[in-house]
Amino acid sequence: MAERPIVILHGWSDTSASFEPLARLLRAKLKEQDVSIISLADYISMEDEVRFDDVASAMETAWDIHNLPKEKGSIDAIVHSTGGLVIRDWLQRYYEPENAPIKHLVMLAPANFGSPLAHKGRSFLGRVWKGFFTKQPEGEPFETGTHILKGLELASPYTWQLAERDRFGDGGAMYQPGNVLCTVLVGNTGYRGISAIANEDGSDGTVRISTANMECVRIHAEFPANPDEAGHDVTYIMDASSGTTAFGVMDGHDHSSVKLSHFDPNASSDEVMLSNILKALTIEDEQFQEWRDRLAEDNDKLLPRTELDSSGKHGFQNTVVRVVDQYGVGVDDYLLEFYEKDDDREDPVAETFHTSAIRGVHKYSDDASYRSVYVDCTQLRETIDKVGEHLSASVTAYPEMSERTPAGFKTLGNDGIGGIRIKKEKISEFFSPHRTALVTLQLTRQQLDRTFRFQNP
């Protein structure tokens, strides 16, 4: 194993001091490696006016101040929470995939596709995390980093656009054997005590398992201008993210305990966590696929085997939907519906999907064309298996095209049905546990002839 410095980068509202216990553990286990801590976010990320652009630039400056090496694969890094977005943004801005200075990148509970807490409000965040704090050394009380929180919000354009840059096409080559070996480890247990108000199924109390995973898919569908002429089925294109990363769900850990700040050598969950961190820091290129497969097998063991199996926890997908017109302009007033038309009988698939499989919908606060739909894939799997039907998705957008509306959308046929039909055998491909799907639905905006005309001479 090559001797490389190890950098630890903490997340939003945290301090480098909270990583000293992990640093001591690593120094004891990896005696030949130097363990450094970059205190990047101790102060600046709590300022309301600071953006991710500023933090990524400060990361480059801090790298130089600490005299850290920049040669290809010359350093290892551990990041926590928001630190995952910071280091991804920094790598994408300053380095090509083939010359990145990071060799092993270990992400602990990263907010790669946001956090459900980011839009909850200052009072909520203060109660859950750190009490009432202020800017340092002076300033307005209780600043929480408004721009940072907007980037961390579910369905934020920032996390989507970052994924477009570093998870698809050539950008995704950053994370693969030969370049950066990235391992994501996230807990599946919420907080205890008063902080438990932040808990939700499928999360570690702060980030969702599905929003931590770097692996994702991109789905694109174009709805016809006239559904009656085009028929009911809308085809879609699905692209998997580029590159290769490893992903592990750490049973029994929450967003804080994954840092091993209170390591208990007698606790099996802590021993497993430390073992996986050490493995992720020392894995070789030729061993990486085997490492990925092992973590994936362990993840599957934590999911319930059958509908009646209560020993496992459900798996969820963070489905980020954006509706746009043919000009690329976001449509912020739309209704996304899932259904299965089955003659005149009741629709058990639609009822179960909307009441049980969809566990929450969040509109991005600054642009409602972006929405996060939280889907319980375990519940959906059992429903589809039982009724043996397909699932379809339709969009109704406003303004709706009519003789009284000079410009708008015609999204449904005369019978009220028209959209994407997901075949039964494709359900698990479209909705997969522990990941994010970035779904773009394109509508055709139309205009009446009277919207613009030339006068006869």
C-alpha positions as CSV (number, residue, x, y, z in Angstrom):
1,M,0.0,0.0,0.0
2,A,1.4,3.4,-1.0
3,E,2.0,5.9,1.8
4,R,-0.3,8.9,1.3
5,P,-1.5,11.7,3.5
6,I,-5.2,11.4,4.6
7,V,-7.3,14.5,4.6
8,I,-10.5,14.7,6.6
9,L,-13.1,17.3,5.5
10,H,-16.2,17.8,7.7
11,G,-19.6,19.1,6.7
12,W,-22.0,22.0,7.2
13,S,-22.4,23.2,10.8
14,D,-19.7,20.8,12.0
15,T,-16.1,21.5,13.2
16,S,-12.9,19.6,12.6
17,A,-12.7,18.8,16.3
18,S,-15.4,16.3,15.9
19,F,-13.1,14.2,13.7
20,E,-10.2,14.0,16.1
21,P,-11.4,10.6,17.5
22,L,-11.5,9.1,14.0
23,A,-8.1,10.7,13.2
24,R,-6.7,9.0,16.3
25,L,-8.1,5.6,15.2
26,L,-6.7,6.0,11.7
27,R,-3.2,7.0,13.1
28,A,-3.2,3.9,15.2
29,K,-4.3,1.5,12.4
30,L,-2.4,3.2,9.5
31,K,0.8,4.1,11.2
32,E,2.6,4.7,7.9
33,Q,0.2,7.4,6.8
34,D,-0.1,11.0,7.9
35,V,-3.7,12.1,8.9
36,S,-4.5,15.7,8.3
37,I,-7.7,17.7,8.9
38,I,-8.8,20.6,6.8
39,S,-10.8,23.0,8.9
40,L,-12.5,24.4,5.8
41,A,-16.1,24.9,7.1
42,D,-15.5,25.9,10.7
43,Y,-16.6,29.4,9.9
44,I,-17.4,30.4,6.3
45,S,-20.1,27.9,5.4
46,M,-22.4,29.4,8.2
47,E,-22.5,32.8,6.4
48,D,-25.7,33.4,4.5
49,E,-23.9,35.0,1.6
50,V,-21.5,32.1,0.9
51,R,-22.1,29.9,-2.1
52,F,-20.8,26.5,-3.0
53,D,-18.6,28.3,-5.6
54,D,-16.9,30.1,-2.7
55,V,-16.4,27.0,-0.7
56,A,-14.9,25.1,-3.6
57,S,-12.5,28.0,-4.3
58,A,-11.6,28.1,-0.6
59,M,-10.9,24.4,-0.8
60,E,-8.3,25.0,-3.5
61,T,-6.7,27.7,-1.4
62,A,-6.7,25.6,1.7
63,W,-5.1,22.8,-0.2
64,D,-2.2,25.1,-1.1
65,I,-2.0,26.6,2.4
66,H,-1.6,23.1,3.9
67,N,1.0,22.2,1.2
68,L,-0.9,19.1,0.2
69,P,0.3,17.3,-2.9
70,K,-1.5,17.7,-6.2
71,E,0.0,14.9,-8.2
72,K,-2.3,12.2,-9.6
73,G,-3.5,9.8,-6.8
74,S,-1.1,11.3,-4.3
75,I,-3.6,11.7,-1.3
76,D,-6.6,10.0,0.3
77,A,-9.6,11.8,1.7
78,I,-12.5,11.2,4.1
79,V,-15.5,13.6,3.8
80,H,-18.7,13.8,5.8
81,S,-22.1,15.2,4.9
82,T,-21.8,18.4,2.9
83,G,-18.1,17.7,2.5
84,G,-19.1,15.2,-0.2
85,L,-20.6,18.0,-2.4
86,V,-17.6,20.3,-1.6
87,I,-15.0,17.8,-2.7
88,R,-16.9,16.7,-5.8
89,D,-17.4,20.3,-6.9
90,W,-13.7,21.1,-6.2
91,L,-12.5,18.0,-8.2
92,Q,-14.7,18.8,-11.1
93,R,-13.7,22.5,-11.3
94,Y,-9.9,22.1,-10.9
95,Y,-9.0,18.7,-12.2
96,E,-9.5,16.4,-15.2
97,P,-10.5,12.8,-14.3
98,E,-7.1,11.4,-15.3
99,N,-5.1,13.8,-13.1
100,A,-7.1,14.1,-9.9
101,P,-4.9,14.2,-6.7
102,I,-7.3,12.0,-4.7
103,K,-6.8,8.2,-4.8
104,H,-9.2,6.9,-2.2
105,L,-12.2,9.0,-1.4
106,V,-14.4,7.8,1.5
107,M,-17.7,9.6,1.8
108,L,-19.4,9.2,5.2
109,A,-23.2,10.0,5.0
110,P,-22.7,12.5,2.1
111,A,-25.5,14.7,1.0
112,N,-24.8,14.0,-2.7
113,F,-28.4,14.7,-3.7
114,G,-29.5,16.8,-0.8
115,S,-31.1,16.5,2.7
116,P,-34.7,16.6,3.7
117,L,-33.7,18.9,6.6
118,A,-32.3,21.7,4.4
119,H,-35.7,23.4,3.9
120,K,-37.0,22.9,7.4
121,G,-36.2,26.3,8.8
122,R,-33.8,27.8,11.2
123,S,-35.6,27.0,14.4
124,F,-35.8,23.3,13.4
125,L,-32.2,23.1,12.4
126,G,-31.1,24.8,15.5
127,R,-33.0,22.5,17.7
128,V,-31.9,19.3,15.9
129,W,-28.2,20.2,15.6
130,K,-26.3,22.8,17.5
131,G,-28.5,25.0,19.6
132,F,-28.5,28.7,18.9
133,F,-25.3,29.9,17.3
134,T,-24.1,33.1,15.6
135,K,-21.7,34.2,13.0
136,Q,-18.1,34.5,14.1
137,P,-16.8,36.8,15.4
138,E,-19.7,39.3,14.9
139,G,-22.8,39.5,12.8
140,E,-26.5,38.8,12.5
141,P,-27.6,36.0,14.9
142,F,-28.4,32.5,13.8
143,E,-27.1,32.6,10.2
144,T,-27.3,29.2,8.7
145,G,-25.7,29.6,5.3
146,T,-28.7,30.3,3.1
147,H,-27.1,29.6,-0.2
148,I,-25.5,26.4,1.1
149,L,-28.8,25.2,2.4
150,K,-30.5,26.0,-1.0
151,G,-27.9,23.8,-2.6
152,L,-28.6,21.1,0.0
153,E,-32.3,21.2,-0.5
154,L,-34.0,18.2,-2.1
155,A,-34.4,18.5,-5.8
156,S,-32.0,21.5,-6.0
157,P,-30.7,22.5,-9.4
158,Y,-27.2,22.6,-7.9
159,T,-27.1,18.9,-7.0
160,W,-28.7,18.0,-10.4
161,Q,-26.2,20.1,-12.4
162,L,-23.2,18.8,-10.4
163,A,-24.3,15.3,-11.2
164,E,-24.6,16.2,-14.9
165,R,-21.0,17.3,-14.8
166,D,-19.4,14.5,-12.8
167,R,-21.7,11.5,-13.0
168,F,-22.5,11.3,-16.7
169,G,-20.4,11.2,-19.9
170,D,-16.7,11.8,-19.6
171,G,-17.0,13.5,-16.2
172,G,-18.1,10.3,-14.7
173,A,-14.6,8.8,-15.5
174,M,-13.3,10.7,-12.4
175,Y,-14.6,7.8,-10.2
176,Q,-13.3,4.5,-11.4
177,P,-10.3,2.1,-11.0
178,G,-7.2,3.9,-12.3
179,N,-8.6,7.2,-11.1
180,V,-10.5,8.0,-7.9
181,L,-11.7,5.0,-5.9
182,C,-14.8,6.4,-4.2
183,T,-16.7,4.5,-1.4
184,V,-19.9,5.9,0.1
185,L,-20.9,4.6,3.6
186,V,-24.2,5.8,5.1
187,G,-26.2,4.7,8.2
188,N,-29.8,3.5,8.2
189,T,-30.8,4.5,11.7
190,G,-32.3,7.8,12.9
191,Y,-31.3,10.0,15.9
192,R,-32.3,9.4,19.5
193,G,-33.7,11.9,22.0
194,I,-34.9,15.3,20.9
195,S,-33.1,15.1,17.6
196,A,-35.4,12.2,16.7
197,I,-37.9,14.8,15.3
198,A,-35.7,14.8,12.2
199,N,-36.0,11.1,11.5
200,E,-37.8,9.6,8.5
201,D,-37.8,6.1,7.0
202,G,-34.9,5.4,4.8
203,S,-32.6,8.0,6.3
204,D,-29.8,8.4,8.9
205,G,-31.6,11.4,10.5
206,T,-30.1,13.9,8.2
207,V,-29.6,12.5,4.7
208,R,-31.5,9.8,3.0
209,I,-29.8,6.6,2.0
210,S,-31.0,7.3,-1.6
211,T,-29.5,10.8,-1.7
212,A,-26.1,9.7,-0.3
213,N,-25.4,7.2,-3.1
214,M,-23.3,8.5,-6.0
215,E,-24.7,5.9,-8.4
216,C,-27.8,7.4,-10.2
217,V,-29.7,7.3,-13.4
218,R,-31.0,9.9,-15.9
219,I,-34.4,9.4,-17.5
220,H,-35.8,11.6,-20.4
221,A,-39.2,11.5,-22.0
222,E,-40.9,13.8,-24.5
223,F,-44.7,14.0,-24.3
224,P,-46.5,14.5,-27.7
225,A,-48.0,17.8,-28.7
226,N,-51.3,16.0,-29.4
227,P,-51.9,12.9,-27.2
228,D,-55.0,11.7,-29.2
229,E,-52.9,11.4,-32.4
230,A,-49.8,9.9,-30.7
231,G,-51.5,7.2,-28.6
232,H,-51.1,6.6,-25.0
233,D,-47.6,5.3,-24.5
234,V,-44.7,7.7,-24.2
235,T,-41.3,6.2,-24.6
236,Y,-38.4,7.1,-22.3
237,I,-34.6,6.9,-22.4
238,M,-32.6,5.8,-19.4
239,D,-28.9,6.4,-18.9
240,A,-26.9,5.0,-16.0
241,S,-24.3,7.2,-14.4
242,S,-20.7,6.8,-15.7
243,G,-17.8,5.5,-13.8
244,T,-17.8,3.1,-10.8
245,T,-18.3,3.8,-7.1
246,A,-18.9,1.6,-4.1
247,F,-21.9,2.0,-1.8
248,G,-22.5,0.5,1.6
249,V,-25.4,0.9,4.1
250,M,-24.1,0.7,7.7
251,D,-26.7,-0.9,9.9
252,G,-27.3,0.7,13.2
253,H,-25.5,4.0,12.5
254,D,-27.0,7.5,12.2
255,H,-25.6,10.6,10.6
256,S,-23.3,11.5,13.5
257,S,-22.2,8.0,14.6
258,V,-20.7,7.1,11.2
259,K,-17.9,9.5,12.1
260,L,-17.0,7.1,15.0
261,S,-16.7,10.1,17.4
262,H,-17.6,7.8,20.3
263,F,-16.0,4.6,19.1
264,D,-16.9,1.5,21.2
265,P,-14.6,-1.4,20.5
266,N,-17.2,-3.7,22.0
267,A,-19.9,-2.6,19.6
268,S,-20.0,-4.7,16.5
269,S,-21.5,-1.9,14.4
270,D,-18.6,0.4,15.3
271,E,-16.1,-2.4,14.5
272,V,-17.8,-3.0,11.1
273,M,-17.8,0.7,10.4
274,L,-14.1,1.1,11.2
275,S,-13.2,-2.0,9.2
276,N,-15.1,-0.7,6.1
277,I,-13.4,2.8,6.4
278,L,-10.0,1.1,6.6
279,K,-10.8,-1.2,3.6
280,A,-12.0,1.8,1.5
281,L,-8.8,3.6,2.3
282,T,-6.5,0.7,1.3
283,I,-8.4,-1.1,-1.6
284,E,-6.4,-1.5,-4.8
285,D,-7.7,-0.9,-8.3
286,E,-8.0,-4.6,-9.2
287,Q,-9.9,-5.3,-6.0
288,F,-12.5,-2.5,-6.3
289,Q,-15.2,-4.5,-8.2
290,E,-15.1,-7.3,-5.6
291,W,-15.4,-4.6,-2.9
292,R,-18.4,-3.1,-4.6
293,D,-20.0,-6.5,-4.9
294,R,-19.5,-7.3,-1.3
295,L,-21.1,-4.1,-0.1
296,A,-24.0,-4.6,-2.5
297,E,-24.6,-8.1,-1.1
298,D,-24.5,-6.7,2.5
299,N,-27.0,-3.9,1.5
300,D,-29.4,-6.5,0.0
301,K,-29.4,-8.5,3.3
302,L,-30.8,-5.4,5.1
303,L,-33.9,-5.3,2.9
304,P,-37.0,-7.4,3.6
305,R,-37.2,-10.6,1.6
306,T,-41.0,-10.8,1.4
307,E,-44.0,-8.7,2.2
308,L,-44.4,-10.4,5.5
309,D,-40.7,-10.1,6.4
310,S,-40.3,-7.3,9.0
311,S,-36.6,-8.0,9.7
312,G,-35.4,-5.6,7.1
313,K,-35.9,-2.0,6.3
314,H,-37.6,-0.7,3.2
315,G,-35.6,0.6,0.3
316,F,-36.4,4.1,-1.2
317,Q,-35.6,6.0,-4.4
318,N,-35.2,9.7,-4.5
319,T,-37.0,10.5,-7.8
320,V,-36.2,14.0,-8.9
321,V,-38.6,15.2,-11.6
322,R,-38.2,18.3,-13.7
323,V,-40.9,19.3,-16.2
324,V,-39.8,21.6,-19.1
325,D,-41.1,22.8,-22.4
326,Q,-39.4,22.3,-25.8
327,Y,-37.5,25.5,-25.2
328,G,-35.9,24.2,-22.0
329,V,-38.0,26.5,-19.8
330,G,-39.2,25.0,-16.5
331,V,-42.9,24.4,-16.0
332,D,-43.7,25.2,-12.4
333,D,-47.4,24.4,-12.3
334,Y,-48.0,20.7,-13.0
335,L,-49.5,17.5,-11.5
336,L,-47.7,14.2,-11.8
337,E,-50.0,11.2,-11.5
338,F,-49.3,7.5,-11.5
339,Y,-52.1,5.1,-12.6
340,E,-53.0,2.0,-14.5
341,K,-56.0,2.1,-16.7
342,D,-57.8,-1.3,-16.5
343,D,-61.1,-1.0,-18.3
344,D,-63.7,0.4,-15.8
345,R,-62.4,-1.4,-12.7
346,E,-60.9,0.2,-9.7
347,D,-57.2,0.9,-10.1
348,P,-55.4,-0.8,-7.2
349,V,-51.9,0.1,-8.5
350,A,-52.6,3.9,-8.6
351,E,-54.3,3.8,-5.2
352,T,-51.4,1.9,-3.5
353,F,-48.8,3.9,-5.3
354,H,-50.2,7.3,-4.2
355,T,-51.2,6.3,-0.7
356,S,-48.3,3.9,0.2
357,A,-45.4,3.9,-2.3
358,I,-45.1,7.7,-2.5
359,R,-43.9,8.7,0.9
360,G,-43.4,12.4,0.2
361,V,-43.1,15.1,-2.5
362,H,-41.0,18.2,-2.1
363,K,-41.0,21.2,-4.5
364,Y,-37.7,23.0,-4.7
365,S,-38.4,26.4,-3.0
366,D,-36.9,28.6,-5.7
367,D,-38.1,26.7,-8.8
368,A,-41.2,24.4,-8.5
369,S,-40.4,22.8,-11.9
370,Y,-37.9,20.7,-9.7
371,R,-39.6,18.2,-7.4
372,S,-38.4,15.3,-5.3
373,V,-40.7,12.3,-5.2
374,Y,-39.7,9.8,-2.4
375,V,-40.8,6.3,-3.5
376,D,-40.9,3.2,-1.3
377,C,-39.6,0.7,-3.8
378,T,-40.2,-2.2,-1.4
379,Q,-43.9,-1.4,-1.1
380,L,-44.2,-0.8,-4.9
381,R,-42.5,-4.2,-5.6
382,E,-45.0,-6.0,-3.5
383,T,-48.0,-4.2,-5.1
384,I,-46.9,-4.8,-8.6
385,D,-46.2,-8.5,-7.9
386,K,-49.6,-9.0,-6.5
387,V,-51.8,-7.4,-9.2
388,G,-49.6,-8.2,-12.1
389,E,-50.2,-4.8,-13.9
390,H,-48.1,-2.1,-15.4
391,L,-47.6,1.4,-14.0
392,S,-48.1,4.6,-16.0
393,A,-47.2,8.2,-15.3
394,S,-49.0,11.3,-16.7
395,V,-48.5,15.0,-16.4
396,T,-51.1,17.7,-16.4
397,A,-49.6,21.2,-16.8
398,Y,-50.9,24.7,-16.6
399,P,-51.8,26.7,-18.5
400,E,-53.9,24.1,-20.2
401,M,-54.4,24.7,-24.0
402,S,-57.9,25.8,-24.9
403,E,-59.7,28.2,-27.2
404,R,-59.6,30.8,-24.4
405,T,-55.9,30.3,-23.7
406,P,-53.5,31.7,-26.4
407,A,-50.6,29.6,-25.3
408,G,-50.3,26.5,-23.1
409,F,-50.1,22.7,-23.0
410,K,-52.3,19.8,-24.1
411,T,-51.0,16.9,-22.0
412,L,-53.9,14.4,-21.9
413,G,-56.0,12.7,-24.5
414,N,-59.8,13.1,-24.6
415,D,-60.2,10.1,-22.3
416,G,-58.0,11.7,-19.7
417,I,-55.1,9.2,-20.2
418,G,-51.8,9.5,-21.8
419,G,-48.2,9.2,-20.6
420,I,-45.2,7.0,-19.8
421,R,-46.1,3.3,-19.4
422,I,-43.6,1.4,-17.3
423,K,-43.9,-2.3,-18.0
424,K,-44.0,-4.8,-15.1
425,E,-40.5,-6.2,-16.0
426,K,-39.1,-2.6,-16.0
427,I,-40.6,-1.5,-12.7
428,S,-37.4,-2.5,-10.7
429,E,-35.3,-0.7,-13.3
430,F,-37.3,2.5,-13.1
431,F,-37.6,2.4,-9.3
432,S,-34.6,1.0,-7.5
433,P,-33.7,1.2,-3.8
434,H,-31.0,3.4,-2.4
435,R,-30.5,5.7,-5.4
436,T,-31.5,8.9,-7.1
437,A,-33.2,9.1,-10.6
438,L,-33.1,12.4,-12.4
439,V,-36.2,12.5,-14.6
440,T,-36.8,15.1,-17.3
441,L,-40.3,15.3,-18.7
442,Q,-40.6,17.5,-21.8
443,L,-43.9,19.0,-22.9
444,T,-44.8,20.9,-26.0
445,R,-45.9,24.4,-25.5
446,Q,-48.4,25.4,-28.2
447,Q,-49.9,28.7,-29.3
448,L,-53.3,29.5,-31.0
449,D,-53.1,31.0,-34.5
450,R,-54.6,34.2,-33.1
451,T,-51.6,34.6,-30.8
452,F,-49.7,36.3,-33.7
453,R,-50.7,37.1,-37.2
454,F,-49.8,39.3,-40.2
455,Q,-52.4,41.8,-41.5
456,N,-53.4,41.4,-45.2
457,P,-52.0,44.2,-47.3
